[in-house]
Amino acid sequence: MSRRRRALWVSCSLLLFVESARAQSDVERAAEATTSQRALAEVLFRQGRELMEQKRTTEACAKFAESLRLDVALGTSLNLAVCFETQGRLASAWSEYHRAASLARRAGDTARTDYAEQALERLETLLATLRVTLSPGAQSIRGLTLELDGKELGAATLDTPIPLDAGSHVLVARAEGHQPWSAQVQATAETRAMALTVPALVPVPAPAAHSAPALPAQGTPSMPEKAPERPGQTQRWLGLAAGGAGVAGVAVGSVFGLRALSKKGQRDDACPARGCSPAGIEAHRDARDAASVANVAFAAGGALLVAGGWLYFTAPEAPVAFTASPRSAYVSVHRSW
C-alpha cells in the first residue's frame, strides 16, 4: 500500500468514526421528523430530481440538502452525493457517500451499500487533500485554534490529509495575545496533496503608555514682566505719604486750636476777676485739653511735613533721556518721576 493510500485510510478511519456518530444522529432525527416535515422533504426531493434531469445541479443540490435536513433518508443522501460529485465537489460527495453507506448498512440495503462503497473507492484516488502541521514555535503557543474555511479543526486533524473540494480554501490560526495568521490554498485536479505548516504567531505588542503632549513654548502662558522700578520712586512715595500725614496733623491741630480759643472765650465770660462759675471751670478744662491736642497735632504734623519734604526732594532722580527724531530737527528730553 502506497504512502498516500495509507494516509487516506487513516483519514477515512477518522471520518468513518465521525460518520457513524452522524448516522446514529441521522436515525434519531428521522424518527423525530414530523409528518409535515416528511411531506415537505418529499416535495423538495422530487424537485431536486427534476432539477438534476434539467442539469441544474446547483439548485438541485440545495433542494436535496434541505430535504435531508428535514428528514434523513437514504435515497436523499445518495442523490445529494451524486449531485456533489457532478458539481466537482469531490470532498463533499465523498463525505455524503460515507453517510449514505452508513444509512444503507443500518437499513440492510446491500445494493445501495455496495454502490456507496464503490463510489468512495473511486473518489479516494481523485480527492485533493490538505495536511496541516504546526511548527515548534506554534506548538508552544497556548490556546492556539485553527479554522479551515471558517470551521474549527480539532487536534486530531493535525498531520492528517483533509479532503477538500475544488476551489480556494483559507486556513486561519489564532491565539490570544498574538496576531492571527492565515494562508490560502487552491485545490485543483493537479494539486491533490497539499501541506501547510503553521508558523509561530507574532505576539501583539503591549500598548505604549500615553503621556500628555507637551504644550508648545509659544502657547505657555507667562506672567507679565514687572516694570523695572525707577530710581528713588519708593522714597518719593514715602515722602508723599509723610507729607500727607503732616497735612492731616496740621488740620487736626487747627481744629483743636480753634476749639481751645472758643472755650477760652467762654471761660473768660464765665470767670470775672473775683471768681468762676461751674460753667467757667468746665470751659477752662475743655480749653486746656483742646490746646494740648492742638499742640501735639501741630508738632506731629509739622515734623511729618518736614520729613516728607526731605524724603521727596532728596530722592535720586531718573537719568535724563535724549531722543532725537531722524525725520525732524528737534531733540526731546524725558525724565521719569
VOMAR-829787 format. One record per residue (C-alpha): residue in one letter; z, x, y; residue number from 1. Coordinates in Angstrom, 3 decimals. Example, Ala and Ser with C-alpha at 12.3 -4.5 7.8 and 13.67 -1.06 7.14 Angstrom:
2
{resn A	w 7.800	u 12.300	v -4.500	resi 1};
{resn S	w 7.140	u 13.670	v -1.060	resi 2};
! end
This chain:
337
{resn M	w 0.000	u 0.000	v 0.000	resi 1};
{resn S	w -1.017	u 1.446	v 3.401	resi 2};
{resn R	w 1.491	u 2.103	v 6.169	resi 3};
{resn R	w 0.041	u -0.717	v 8.284	resi 4};
{resn R	w 0.336	u -3.230	v 5.434	resi 5};
{resn R	w 3.942	u -2.132	v 4.766	resi 6};
{resn A	w 4.779	u -2.679	v 8.421	resi 7};
{resn L	w 3.145	u -6.064	v 8.365	resi 8};
{resn W	w 5.084	u -7.027	v 5.221	resi 9};
{resn V	w 8.326	u -6.100	v 6.999	resi 10};
{resn S	w 7.273	u -8.211	v 9.949	resi 11};
{resn C	w 6.278	u -11.016	v 7.601	resi 12};
{resn S	w 9.640	u -10.886	v 5.854	resi 13};
{resn L	w 11.453	u -11.303	v 9.156	resi 14};
{resn L	w 9.172	u -14.105	v 10.197	resi 15};
{resn L	w 9.449	u -15.814	v 6.835	resi 16};
{resn F	w 13.199	u -15.944	v 7.290	resi 17};
{resn V	w 12.708	u -17.463	v 10.722	resi 18};
{resn E	w 10.062	u -19.855	v 9.398	resi 19};
{resn S	w 12.295	u -21.022	v 6.553	resi 20};
{resn A	w 15.023	u -21.840	v 9.025	resi 21};
{resn R	w 12.474	u -23.576	v 11.241	resi 22};
{resn A	w 11.111	u -25.501	v 8.269	resi 23};
{resn Q	w 14.611	u -26.748	v 7.491	resi 24};
{resn S	w 14.912	u -27.833	v 11.095	resi 25};
{resn D	w 11.482	u -29.477	v 10.913	resi 26};
{resn V	w 12.568	u -31.512	v 7.883	resi 27};
{resn E	w 15.678	u -32.674	v 9.730	resi 28};
{resn R	w 13.619	u -33.581	v 12.804	resi 29};
{resn A	w 11.133	u -35.504	v 10.660	resi 30};
{resn A	w 13.982	u -37.512	v 9.149	resi 31};
{resn E	w 15.336	u -38.311	v 12.626	resi 32};
{resn A	w 11.971	u -39.348	v 14.136	resi 33};
{resn T	w 11.938	u -42.988	v 15.198	resi 34};
{resn T	w 9.244	u -45.484	v 14.342	resi 35};
{resn S	w 7.816	u -45.378	v 17.854	resi 36};
{resn Q	w 7.711	u -41.567	v 17.764	resi 37};
{resn R	w 5.873	u -41.583	v 14.434	resi 38};
{resn A	w 3.412	u -44.117	v 15.766	resi 39};
{resn L	w 2.715	u -42.069	v 18.888	resi 40};
{resn A	w 2.479	u -38.881	v 16.810	resi 41};
{resn E	w -0.152	u -40.560	v 14.605	resi 42};
{resn V	w -2.169	u -41.619	v 17.636	resi 43};
{resn L	w -2.069	u -38.075	v 19.056	resi 44};
{resn F	w -3.031	u -36.613	v 15.665	resi 45};
{resn R	w -6.129	u -38.828	v 15.422	resi 46};
{resn Q	w -7.112	u -37.954	v 18.973	resi 47};
{resn G	w -6.768	u -34.269	v 18.094	resi 48};
{resn R	w -9.084	u -34.687	v 15.070	resi 49};
{resn E	w -11.703	u -36.380	v 17.238	resi 50};
{resn L	w -11.474	u -33.608	v 19.850	resi 51};
{resn M	w -11.895	u -30.970	v 17.126	resi 52};
{resn E	w -15.099	u -32.671	v 15.981	resi 53};
{resn Q	w -16.293	u -32.530	v 19.588	resi 54};
{resn K	w -15.488	u -28.774	v 19.741	resi 55};
{resn R	w -12.900	u -29.401	v 22.491	resi 56};
{resn T	w -10.345	u -27.120	v 20.884	resi 57};
{resn T	w -8.068	u -26.574	v 23.890	resi 58};
{resn E	w -7.448	u -30.308	v 24.300	resi 59};
{resn A	w -7.213	u -30.763	v 20.531	resi 60};
{resn C	w -4.512	u -28.076	v 20.190	resi 61};
{resn A	w -2.471	u -29.750	v 22.924	resi 62};
{resn K	w -2.688	u -33.110	v 21.090	resi 63};
{resn F	w -1.678	u -31.565	v 17.735	resi 64};
{resn A	w 1.236	u -29.660	v 19.331	resi 65};
{resn E	w 2.643	u -32.791	v 20.983	resi 66};
{resn S	w 2.184	u -34.830	v 17.792	resi 67};
{resn L	w 4.039	u -32.138	v 15.834	resi 68};
{resn R	w 6.842	u -32.153	v 18.386	resi 69};
{resn L	w 7.341	u -35.889	v 17.978	resi 70};
{resn D	w 7.040	u -35.977	v 14.198	resi 71};
{resn V	w 6.919	u -32.852	v 11.999	resi 72};
{resn A	w 4.159	u -33.472	v 9.474	resi 73};
{resn L	w 2.389	u -31.081	v 7.083	resi 74};
{resn G	w -1.112	u -32.299	v 7.974	resi 75};
{resn T	w -0.459	u -31.919	v 11.698	resi 76};
{resn S	w 0.873	u -28.385	v 11.192	resi 77};
{resn L	w -2.215	u -27.328	v 9.191	resi 78};
{resn N	w -4.586	u -28.830	v 11.746	resi 79};
{resn L	w -2.750	u -27.070	v 14.586	resi 80};
{resn A	w -3.004	u -23.742	v 12.708	resi 81};
{resn V	w -6.755	u -24.244	v 12.216	resi 82};
{resn C	w -7.086	u -25.168	v 15.909	resi 83};
{resn F	w -5.292	u -21.980	v 16.977	resi 84};
{resn E	w -7.480	u -19.873	v 14.669	resi 85};
{resn T	w -10.597	u -21.484	v 16.101	resi 86};
{resn Q	w -9.403	u -20.576	v 19.602	resi 87};
{resn G	w -8.881	u -16.968	v 18.569	resi 88};
{resn R	w -5.113	u -17.219	v 18.959	resi 89};
{resn L	w -4.543	u -15.469	v 15.655	resi 90};
{resn A	w -0.819	u -14.773	v 16.097	resi 91};
{resn S	w -0.120	u -18.434	v 16.903	resi 92};
{resn A	w -2.287	u -19.503	v 13.971	resi 93};
{resn W	w -0.525	u -17.044	v 11.659	resi 94};
{resn S	w 2.879	u -18.421	v 12.718	resi 95};
{resn E	w 1.751	u -22.032	v 12.267	resi 96};
{resn Y	w 0.276	u -21.314	v 8.818	resi 97};
{resn H	w 3.715	u -19.987	v 7.848	resi 98};
{resn R	w 5.268	u -23.272	v 8.910	resi 99};
{resn A	w 2.629	u -25.252	v 7.014	resi 100};
{resn A	w 3.180	u -23.144	v 3.876	resi 101};
{resn S	w 6.932	u -23.808	v 4.021	resi 102};
{resn L	w 6.413	u -27.559	v 4.512	resi 103};
{resn A	w 3.890	u -27.653	v 1.666	resi 104};
{resn R	w 6.236	u -25.861	v -0.724	resi 105};
{resn R	w 9.049	u -28.279	v 0.124	resi 106};
{resn A	w 6.703	u -31.215	v -0.430	resi 107};
{resn G	w 5.417	u -29.767	v -3.715	resi 108};
{resn D	w 1.852	u -29.802	v -2.405	resi 109};
{resn T	w 0.312	u -26.901	v -4.333	resi 110};
{resn A	w -3.169	u -27.230	v -2.875	resi 111};
{resn R	w -2.017	u -27.026	v 0.718	resi 112};
{resn T	w 0.414	u -24.245	v -0.124	resi 113};
{resn D	w -2.409	u -22.149	v -1.552	resi 114};
{resn Y	w -4.629	u -22.957	v 1.441	resi 115};
{resn A	w -1.954	u -21.815	v 3.927	resi 116};
{resn E	w -1.139	u -18.643	v 1.988	resi 117};
{resn Q	w -4.818	u -17.670	v 1.729	resi 118};
{resn A	w -5.138	u -18.144	v 5.489	resi 119};
{resn L	w -2.115	u -15.884	v 6.011	resi 120};
{resn E	w -3.631	u -13.110	v 3.891	resi 121};
{resn R	w -6.898	u -13.412	v 5.793	resi 122};
{resn L	w -5.248	u -13.217	v 9.217	resi 123};
{resn E	w -2.947	u -10.296	v 8.381	resi 124};
{resn T	w -5.922	u -7.914	v 8.444	resi 125};
{resn L	w -7.044	u -9.253	v 11.849	resi 126};
{resn L	w -3.757	u -9.525	v 13.732	resi 127};
{resn A	w -3.112	u -7.474	v 16.862	resi 128};
{resn T	w 0.449	u -6.209	v 16.838	resi 129};
{resn L	w 2.803	u -4.543	v 19.296	resi 130};
{resn R	w 5.572	u -2.201	v 18.214	resi 131};
{resn V	w 8.382	u -1.836	v 20.810	resi 132};
{resn T	w 10.767	u 1.124	v 20.704	resi 133};
{resn L	w 13.485	u 2.406	v 23.018	resi 134};
{resn S	w 13.663	u 5.904	v 24.434	resi 135};
{resn P	w 17.029	u 7.752	v 24.128	resi 136};
{resn G	w 17.686	u 7.012	v 27.784	resi 137};
{resn A	w 17.053	u 3.299	v 27.305	resi 138};
{resn Q	w 19.227	u 3.198	v 24.179	resi 139};
{resn S	w 22.224	u 4.415	v 26.210	resi 140};
{resn I	w 21.977	u 1.547	v 28.725	resi 141};
{resn R	w 24.449	u -1.245	v 28.070	resi 142};
{resn G	w 23.255	u -4.821	v 28.297	resi 143};
{resn L	w 19.560	u -3.931	v 28.058	resi 144};
{resn T	w 17.394	u -7.006	v 27.424	resi 145};
{resn L	w 13.704	u -7.203	v 26.534	resi 146};
{resn E	w 11.297	u -10.054	v 27.220	resi 147};
{resn L	w 7.769	u -10.411	v 25.914	resi 148};
{resn D	w 5.724	u -12.966	v 27.830	resi 149};
{resn G	w 8.948	u -14.488	v 29.176	resi 150};
{resn K	w 10.646	u -14.829	v 25.779	resi 151};
{resn E	w 13.593	u -12.629	v 24.865	resi 152};
{resn L	w 13.177	u -10.176	v 21.994	resi 153};
{resn G	w 16.091	u -9.720	v 19.624	resi 154};
{resn A	w 17.322	u -6.339	v 18.445	resi 155};
{resn A	w 15.755	u -6.913	v 15.013	resi 156};
{resn T	w 12.252	u -6.923	v 16.511	resi 157};
{resn L	w 12.544	u -3.289	v 17.696	resi 158};
{resn D	w 10.225	u -0.868	v 15.899	resi 159};
{resn T	w 8.605	u -3.830	v 14.113	resi 160};
{resn P	w 4.961	u -4.938	v 14.563	resi 161};
{resn I	w 4.972	u -8.141	v 16.611	resi 162};
{resn P	w 1.839	u -10.306	v 16.120	resi 163};
{resn L	w 0.059	u -11.090	v 19.379	resi 164};
{resn D	w -2.655	u -13.480	v 20.396	resi 165};
{resn A	w -5.724	u -12.007	v 22.046	resi 166};
{resn G	w -5.250	u -11.531	v 25.769	resi 167};
{resn S	w -2.819	u -9.986	v 28.210	resi 168};
{resn H	w 0.883	u -9.615	v 27.398	resi 169};
{resn V	w 3.757	u -8.337	v 29.537	resi 170};
{resn L	w 6.897	u -6.595	v 28.295	resi 171};
{resn V	w 9.865	u -6.524	v 30.691	resi 172};
{resn A	w 13.129	u -4.574	v 30.326	resi 173};
{resn R	w 16.180	u -5.473	v 32.406	resi 174};
{resn A	w 19.778	u -4.273	v 32.739	resi 175};
{resn E	w 22.468	u -4.926	v 35.306	resi 176};
{resn G	w 22.630	u -2.213	v 37.938	resi 177};
{resn H	w 19.115	u -0.973	v 37.130	resi 178};
{resn Q	w 15.639	u -1.654	v 38.427	resi 179};
{resn P	w 13.545	u -3.715	v 35.976	resi 180};
{resn W	w 10.712	u -2.034	v 34.112	resi 181};
{resn S	w 7.542	u -3.743	v 32.922	resi 182};
{resn A	w 4.324	u -2.847	v 31.123	resi 183};
{resn Q	w 1.179	u -4.815	v 30.340	resi 184};
{resn V	w -0.959	u -4.573	v 27.196	resi 185};
{resn Q	w -4.302	u -6.142	v 26.371	resi 186};
{resn A	w -4.693	u -7.400	v 22.814	resi 187};
{resn T	w -8.296	u -7.335	v 21.572	resi 188};
{resn A	w -10.102	u -7.010	v 18.254	resi 189};
{resn E	w -10.402	u -3.266	v 18.894	resi 190};
{resn T	w -6.731	u -2.681	v 19.809	resi 191};
{resn R	w -4.870	u -4.189	v 16.896	resi 192};
{resn A	w -1.957	u -1.774	v 16.546	resi 193};
{resn M	w -0.303	u -1.103	v 19.896	resi 194};
{resn A	w 3.004	u 0.537	v 20.772	resi 195};
{resn L	w 5.231	u 0.685	v 23.830	resi 196};
{resn T	w 8.295	u 2.839	v 24.412	resi 197};
{resn V	w 10.777	u 1.582	v 26.999	resi 198};
{resn P	w 11.888	u 4.472	v 29.228	resi 199};
{resn A	w 15.310	u 4.916	v 30.837	resi 200};
{resn L	w 15.649	u 2.392	v 33.642	resi 201};
{resn V	w 16.170	u 3.668	v 37.166	resi 202};
{resn P	w 19.687	u 2.881	v 38.495	resi 203};
{resn V	w 19.859	u 0.770	v 41.632	resi 204};
{resn P	w 21.192	u 2.956	v 44.489	resi 205};
{resn A	w 24.559	u 1.933	v 45.886	resi 206};
{resn P	w 24.257	u 0.217	v 49.272	resi 207};
{resn A	w 24.963	u 2.596	v 52.146	resi 208};
{resn A	w 27.955	u 1.851	v 54.372	resi 209};
{resn H	w 26.761	u 0.202	v 57.535	resi 210};
{resn S	w 28.128	u 1.662	v 60.748	resi 211};
{resn A	w 27.896	u 0.186	v 64.197	resi 212};
{resn P	w 24.919	u 1.653	v 66.039	resi 213};
{resn A	w 25.801	u 3.970	v 68.857	resi 214};
{resn L	w 25.117	u 2.489	v 72.248	resi 215};
{resn P	w 22.649	u 4.393	v 74.389	resi 216};
{resn A	w 24.165	u 6.552	v 77.082	resi 217};
{resn Q	w 22.456	u 4.639	v 79.864	resi 218};
{resn G	w 23.890	u 1.361	v 78.599	resi 219};
{resn T	w 27.501	u 2.502	v 78.556	resi 220};
{resn P	w 29.430	u 1.031	v 81.486	resi 221};
{resn S	w 31.234	u 3.609	v 83.560	resi 222};
{resn M	w 33.921	u 3.351	v 86.175	resi 223};
{resn P	w 32.669	u 3.773	v 89.734	resi 224};
{resn E	w 33.387	u 7.175	v 91.099	resi 225};
{resn K	w 36.192	u 7.309	v 93.595	resi 226};
{resn A	w 35.058	u 8.353	v 97.020	resi 227};
{resn P	w 36.455	u 11.746	v 97.991	resi 228};
{resn E	w 39.449	u 11.476	v 100.252	resi 229};
{resn R	w 38.803	u 12.598	v 103.794	resi 230};
{resn P	w 40.977	u 15.394	v 105.240	resi 231};
{resn G	w 44.134	u 14.066	v 106.956	resi 232};
{resn Q	w 43.413	u 10.463	v 106.046	resi 233};
{resn T	w 46.768	u 9.894	v 104.309	resi 234};
{resn Q	w 48.688	u 11.494	v 107.157	resi 235};
{resn R	w 46.918	u 9.292	v 109.709	resi 236};
{resn W	w 47.738	u 6.166	v 107.696	resi 237};
{resn L	w 51.392	u 7.231	v 107.626	resi 238};
{resn G	w 51.299	u 7.827	v 111.390	resi 239};
{resn L	w 49.837	u 4.386	v 111.996	resi 240};
{resn A	w 52.450	u 2.782	v 109.746	resi 241};
{resn A	w 55.283	u 4.601	v 111.515	resi 242};
{resn G	w 53.860	u 3.663	v 114.911	resi 243};
{resn G	w 53.611	u 0.028	v 113.867	resi 244};
{resn A	w 57.242	u 0.059	v 112.721	resi 245};
{resn G	w 58.235	u 1.704	v 116.017	resi 246};
{resn V	w 56.495	u -1.047	v 117.998	resi 247};
{resn A	w 58.320	u -3.632	v 115.919	resi 248};
{resn G	w 61.615	u -1.851	v 116.597	resi 249};
{resn V	w 60.989	u -1.809	v 120.361	resi 250};
{resn A	w 60.105	u -5.505	v 120.221	resi 251};
{resn V	w 63.364	u -6.308	v 118.394	resi 252};
{resn G	w 65.287	u -4.188	v 120.898	resi 253};
{resn S	w 63.652	u -6.043	v 123.767	resi 254};
{resn V	w 64.576	u -9.438	v 122.313	resi 255};
{resn F	w 68.198	u -8.485	v 121.749	resi 256};
{resn G	w 68.326	u -6.727	v 125.144	resi 257};
{resn L	w 67.272	u -9.916	v 126.895	resi 258};
{resn R	w 69.834	u -11.840	v 124.846	resi 259};
{resn A	w 72.530	u -9.359	v 125.887	resi 260};
{resn L	w 71.617	u -9.813	v 129.567	resi 261};
{resn S	w 71.702	u -13.597	v 129.143	resi 262};
{resn K	w 75.114	u -13.544	v 127.500	resi 263};
{resn K	w 76.421	u -11.127	v 130.152	resi 264};
{resn G	w 75.393	u -13.582	v 132.852	resi 265};
{resn Q	w 77.250	u -16.383	v 131.052	resi 266};
{resn R	w 80.311	u -14.166	v 130.767	resi 267};
{resn D	w 80.258	u -13.329	v 134.480	resi 268};
{resn D	w 80.118	u -17.015	v 135.341	resi 269};
{resn A	w 82.992	u -17.883	v 132.988	resi 270};
{resn C	w 85.187	u -14.945	v 133.890	resi 271};
{resn P	w 86.230	u -14.831	v 137.554	resi 272};
{resn A	w 88.248	u -11.920	v 138.864	resi 273};
{resn R	w 91.667	u -13.181	v 137.689	resi 274};
{resn G	w 90.880	u -14.275	v 134.044	resi 275};
{resn C	w 88.333	u -15.508	v 131.380	resi 276};
{resn S	w 87.955	u -18.809	v 129.707	resi 277};
{resn P	w 87.402	u -19.015	v 125.926	resi 278};
{resn A	w 83.693	u -19.581	v 126.566	resi 279};
{resn G	w 83.562	u -16.463	v 128.669	resi 280};
{resn I	w 85.279	u -14.441	v 125.964	resi 281};
{resn E	w 82.760	u -15.717	v 123.374	resi 282};
{resn A	w 79.835	u -14.901	v 125.693	resi 283};
{resn H	w 81.246	u -11.424	v 126.239	resi 284};
{resn R	w 81.416	u -10.808	v 122.483	resi 285};
{resn D	w 77.834	u -12.051	v 121.955	resi 286};
{resn A	w 76.529	u -9.909	v 124.813	resi 287};
{resn R	w 78.179	u -6.835	v 123.359	resi 288};
{resn D	w 76.785	u -7.454	v 119.852	resi 289};
{resn A	w 73.276	u -8.113	v 121.186	resi 290};
{resn A	w 73.427	u -4.957	v 123.297	resi 291};
{resn S	w 74.415	u -2.928	v 120.237	resi 292};
{resn V	w 71.479	u -4.273	v 118.178	resi 293};
{resn A	w 69.120	u -3.680	v 121.106	resi 294};
{resn N	w 70.294	u -0.092	v 121.487	resi 295};
{resn V	w 69.788	u 0.626	v 117.759	resi 296};
{resn A	w 66.365	u -1.103	v 117.686	resi 297};
{resn F	w 65.205	u 0.747	v 120.794	resi 298};
{resn A	w 66.368	u 4.059	v 119.396	resi 299};
{resn A	w 64.782	u 3.498	v 115.966	resi 300};
{resn G	w 61.581	u 2.107	v 117.437	resi 301};
{resn G	w 61.268	u 4.985	v 119.845	resi 302};
{resn A	w 61.824	u 7.516	v 117.069	resi 303};
{resn L	w 59.241	u 5.874	v 114.860	resi 304};
{resn L	w 56.728	u 5.766	v 117.694	resi 305};
{resn V	w 57.205	u 9.467	v 118.327	resi 306};
{resn A	w 56.958	u 10.315	v 114.617	resi 307};
{resn G	w 53.900	u 8.106	v 114.167	resi 308};
{resn G	w 52.148	u 9.665	v 117.099	resi 309};
{resn W	w 52.913	u 13.144	v 115.819	resi 310};
{resn L	w 51.629	u 12.355	v 112.333	resi 311};
{resn Y	w 48.449	u 10.743	v 113.578	resi 312};
{resn F	w 47.459	u 13.303	v 116.172	resi 313};
{resn T	w 48.375	u 16.370	v 114.137	resi 314};
{resn A	w 46.389	u 15.308	v 111.021	resi 315};
{resn P	w 43.448	u 17.610	v 110.072	resi 316};
{resn E	w 40.110	u 16.404	v 111.368	resi 317};
{resn A	w 36.949	u 15.980	v 109.256	resi 318};
{resn P	w 34.234	u 18.561	v 109.900	resi 319};
{resn V	w 31.541	u 17.595	v 112.345	resi 320};
{resn A	w 28.218	u 16.913	v 110.649	resi 321};
{resn F	w 24.985	u 17.557	v 112.471	resi 322};
{resn T	w 21.937	u 15.551	v 111.384	resi 323};
{resn A	w 18.508	u 16.459	v 112.615	resi 324};
{resn S	w 15.686	u 13.975	v 112.165	resi 325};
{resn P	w 12.439	u 15.634	v 111.103	resi 326};
{resn R	w 10.402	u 12.919	v 112.778	resi 327};
{resn S	w 12.132	u 12.770	v 116.169	resi 328};
{resn A	w 13.509	u 15.248	v 118.612	resi 329};
{resn Y	w 17.176	u 14.393	v 118.586	resi 330};
{resn V	w 20.361	u 15.546	v 116.876	resi 331};
{resn S	w 23.178	u 13.127	v 115.894	resi 332};
{resn V	w 26.803	u 14.089	v 115.486	resi 333};
{resn H	w 29.007	u 12.302	v 112.917	resi 334};
{resn R	w 32.734	u 12.510	v 112.440	resi 335};
{resn S	w 34.703	u 10.722	v 109.775	resi 336};
{resn W	w 38.173	u 9.428	v 110.663	resi 337};
! end
